Amino acid sequence: MSPSLYAAYVVACIVIVLVPGPTVTLIIANSIRHGTRAGLGNVLGTQIGLAITIGVVAIGLTSLIAGMGHWFEWVRLIGAAYLIWMGIQMFRNKGSLNPDGSVRKPRGGFVLQGVLVAVSNPKTLVFFGAFFPQFIDPNGNFSLQMTVMGLTALAFAAVSDSCYALAAGRAGRLLSAHRIRLLSRISGGFLVGGGLWLAFSRAK
């Protein structure tokens, strides 16, 4: 890739990562309720999920996944249901919040949560499948270009998501005890909203 083409790609990545989606909703909710470490665990899981998605695009399976239609629709709906379930559990929680991470962790851990939410959004796969070709130099090394673009996208997503986790975790530590239960319910509401957004979104 030429320097000018890569610079254009970097600008596009910055714009894209600033638009929050279901993964950001998850990171913020867990960072507030369980602390910064929980949010960073979600960030790691999201990175793994995005890496899987980018890998699928890189080996040319985008059209295959798109052709799996009904199967991939179930993946999307399962991911949405998972977010909604977590939101309801958080909304109904009557326990206290310990921002240092001492609250009981969800089954499977925060990293797995991030992976599941990231890979359950088929719009990410379709988006990368349409986004990457815009910056590919047909005369260059395809594998190298995909590697550079993939690592760049992951780096910007990691920085952006980590900032959300750090900010939300700090906000949780500054809260007084009598506001923690209310905040837990608000966070649960955001997770339910993110799940509904994912459920009603479409890959096209």
C-alpha positions as CSV (number, residue, x, y, z in Angstrom):
1,M,0.0,0.0,0.0
2,S,1.2,3.5,-0.8
3,P,1.5,5.9,2.2
4,S,-1.4,8.0,0.9
5,L,-3.7,5.0,0.6
6,Y,-2.7,3.7,4.1
7,A,-3.3,7.2,5.5
8,A,-6.8,7.2,4.0
9,Y,-7.4,3.8,5.6
10,V,-6.2,5.0,9.0
11,V,-8.6,8.0,8.8
12,A,-11.5,5.6,7.9
13,C,-10.6,3.3,10.8
14,I,-10.7,6.2,13.3
15,V,-14.1,7.3,12.1
16,I,-15.4,3.7,12.3
17,V,-14.2,2.9,15.8
18,L,-15.8,6.1,17.2
19,V,-19.2,4.7,16.3
20,P,-20.3,2.6,19.4
21,G,-22.0,-0.8,18.9
22,P,-23.0,-3.8,21.0
23,T,-19.5,-4.5,22.0
24,V,-19.0,-1.0,23.4
25,T,-22.3,-1.4,25.3
26,L,-21.0,-4.6,26.9
27,I,-17.7,-3.1,27.8
28,I,-19.2,0.0,29.4
29,A,-21.8,-2.0,31.4
30,N,-19.2,-4.5,32.8
31,S,-16.6,-1.8,33.5
32,I,-19.1,0.1,35.6
33,R,-20.5,-2.9,37.4
34,H,-17.4,-5.1,37.8
35,G,-14.5,-2.7,37.4
36,T,-11.9,-1.8,34.7
37,R,-10.4,-5.3,34.6
38,A,-13.7,-6.8,33.6
39,G,-14.1,-4.2,30.8
40,L,-10.5,-4.9,29.6
41,G,-11.4,-8.6,29.6
42,N,-14.3,-7.8,27.3
43,V,-11.8,-5.8,25.1
44,L,-9.5,-8.8,24.8
45,G,-12.5,-11.0,23.9
46,T,-13.6,-8.5,21.3
47,Q,-10.1,-8.4,19.8
48,I,-10.2,-12.2,19.5
49,G,-13.7,-12.0,17.9
50,L,-12.6,-9.3,15.4
51,A,-9.5,-11.2,14.6
52,I,-11.6,-14.2,13.7
53,T,-13.8,-12.1,11.5
54,I,-10.9,-10.4,9.7
55,G,-9.3,-13.8,9.2
56,V,-12.5,-15.1,7.6
57,V,-12.5,-12.1,5.3
58,A,-8.8,-12.5,4.5
59,I,-9.2,-16.1,3.3
60,G,-12.1,-15.2,1.1
61,L,-15.0,-16.8,2.9
62,T,-17.2,-13.7,3.1
63,S,-19.4,-14.9,0.2
64,L,-19.6,-18.4,1.8
65,I,-20.8,-17.0,5.1
66,A,-23.3,-14.7,3.4
67,G,-24.7,-17.8,1.6
68,M,-25.2,-19.6,4.9
69,G,-28.3,-17.4,5.4
70,H,-30.5,-19.1,7.9
71,W,-27.6,-20.5,10.0
72,F,-25.9,-17.2,10.4
73,E,-29.2,-15.6,11.3
74,W,-29.4,-18.0,14.2
75,V,-25.9,-16.9,15.3
76,R,-27.0,-13.3,15.3
77,L,-30.1,-14.1,17.3
78,I,-28.2,-16.1,19.8
79,G,-25.8,-13.3,20.4
80,A,-28.7,-10.8,20.8
81,A,-30.4,-13.1,23.3
82,Y,-27.2,-13.4,25.3
83,L,-26.9,-9.7,25.6
84,I,-30.5,-9.3,26.7
85,W,-30.1,-12.2,29.2
86,M,-27.1,-10.5,30.7
87,G,-29.0,-7.2,30.9
88,I,-31.9,-8.7,32.7
89,Q,-29.6,-10.5,35.2
90,M,-27.9,-7.2,35.9
91,F,-31.2,-5.3,36.2
92,R,-32.5,-7.8,38.7
93,N,-29.3,-8.0,40.7
94,K,-29.8,-6.9,44.3
95,G,-26.2,-7.2,45.4
96,S,-23.6,-4.5,45.8
97,L,-21.1,-3.5,43.2
98,N,-17.3,-3.8,44.0
99,P,-15.4,-1.9,41.3
100,D,-12.2,-3.7,42.3
101,G,-13.6,-6.8,40.5
102,S,-14.6,-8.8,43.6
103,V,-18.2,-9.3,42.3
104,R,-18.8,-12.8,41.1
105,K,-17.7,-13.2,37.5
106,P,-20.2,-14.3,34.8
107,R,-20.1,-17.9,33.7
108,G,-17.4,-18.3,31.1
109,G,-15.6,-15.1,32.0
110,F,-15.5,-11.6,30.5
111,V,-13.2,-12.6,27.7
112,L,-15.7,-15.2,26.4
113,Q,-18.4,-12.6,26.6
114,G,-16.5,-10.3,24.3
115,V,-15.8,-13.1,21.8
116,L,-19.4,-14.1,21.7
117,V,-20.8,-10.6,21.2
118,A,-18.1,-9.7,18.6
119,V,-18.7,-12.8,16.4
120,S,-22.5,-12.8,16.7
121,N,-22.8,-9.6,14.8
122,P,-22.7,-10.6,11.1
123,K,-22.8,-6.9,10.0
124,T,-19.1,-6.8,11.1
125,L,-18.2,-9.6,8.7
126,V,-20.1,-8.0,5.8
127,F,-18.7,-4.6,6.6
128,F,-15.1,-5.7,6.6
129,G,-15.8,-7.7,3.4
130,A,-16.9,-4.5,1.7
131,F,-14.5,-2.1,3.5
132,F,-11.1,-3.8,3.0
133,P,-11.3,-4.1,-0.8
134,Q,-11.6,-0.3,-1.1
135,F,-8.0,0.0,0.1
136,I,-6.4,-3.0,-1.6
137,D,-3.7,-2.2,-4.2
138,P,-4.3,-5.0,-6.9
139,N,-0.6,-4.7,-7.8
140,G,0.6,-5.3,-4.3
141,N,1.0,-8.4,-2.0
142,F,-2.6,-9.3,-1.0
143,S,-1.7,-11.2,2.1
144,L,0.6,-8.5,3.4
145,Q,-1.9,-5.8,2.8
146,M,-4.7,-7.7,4.6
147,T,-2.3,-8.4,7.5
148,V,-1.4,-4.7,7.8
149,M,-5.0,-3.5,7.5
150,G,-6.2,-6.2,9.9
151,L,-3.6,-5.3,12.6
152,T,-4.4,-1.6,12.1
153,A,-8.1,-2.1,12.6
154,L,-7.5,-4.3,15.7
155,A,-5.1,-1.7,17.1
156,F,-7.6,1.2,16.8
157,A,-10.4,-0.9,18.1
158,A,-8.3,-1.9,21.1
159,V,-7.4,1.7,22.0
160,S,-10.9,2.9,21.6
161,D,-12.5,0.1,23.5
162,S,-9.9,0.3,26.3
163,C,-10.6,4.0,26.7
164,Y,-14.3,3.2,27.2
165,A,-13.3,0.5,29.8
166,L,-11.0,2.8,31.7
167,A,-13.5,5.7,31.7
168,A,-16.4,3.6,32.8
169,G,-14.4,1.8,35.4
170,R,-13.2,5.1,36.9
171,A,-16.8,6.3,36.9
172,G,-17.9,3.2,38.8
173,R,-15.2,3.7,41.5
174,L,-16.4,7.3,42.1
175,L,-20.0,6.3,42.7
176,S,-21.4,6.2,46.2
177,A,-22.8,2.9,47.5
178,H,-26.5,4.0,47.4
179,R,-26.2,4.8,43.7
180,I,-24.6,1.5,42.7
181,R,-27.9,-0.5,42.5
182,L,-29.5,2.2,40.3
183,L,-26.4,2.2,38.1
184,S,-26.5,-1.6,37.8
185,R,-30.1,-1.3,36.6
186,I,-29.2,1.4,34.1
187,S,-26.3,-0.7,32.8
188,G,-28.6,-3.7,32.5
189,G,-31.0,-1.5,30.5
190,F,-28.3,-0.6,28.1
191,L,-27.4,-4.2,27.6
192,V,-31.0,-5.1,26.8
193,G,-31.1,-2.2,24.4
194,G,-27.9,-3.4,22.7
195,G,-29.3,-6.9,22.4
196,L,-32.5,-5.6,20.9
197,W,-30.4,-3.5,18.5
198,L,-28.5,-6.6,17.4
199,A,-31.7,-8.6,17.1
200,F,-33.4,-6.2,14.8
201,S,-30.3,-5.4,12.7
202,R,-29.8,-7.0,9.4
203,A,-26.6,-8.0,7.6
204,K,-27.8,-6.2,4.4
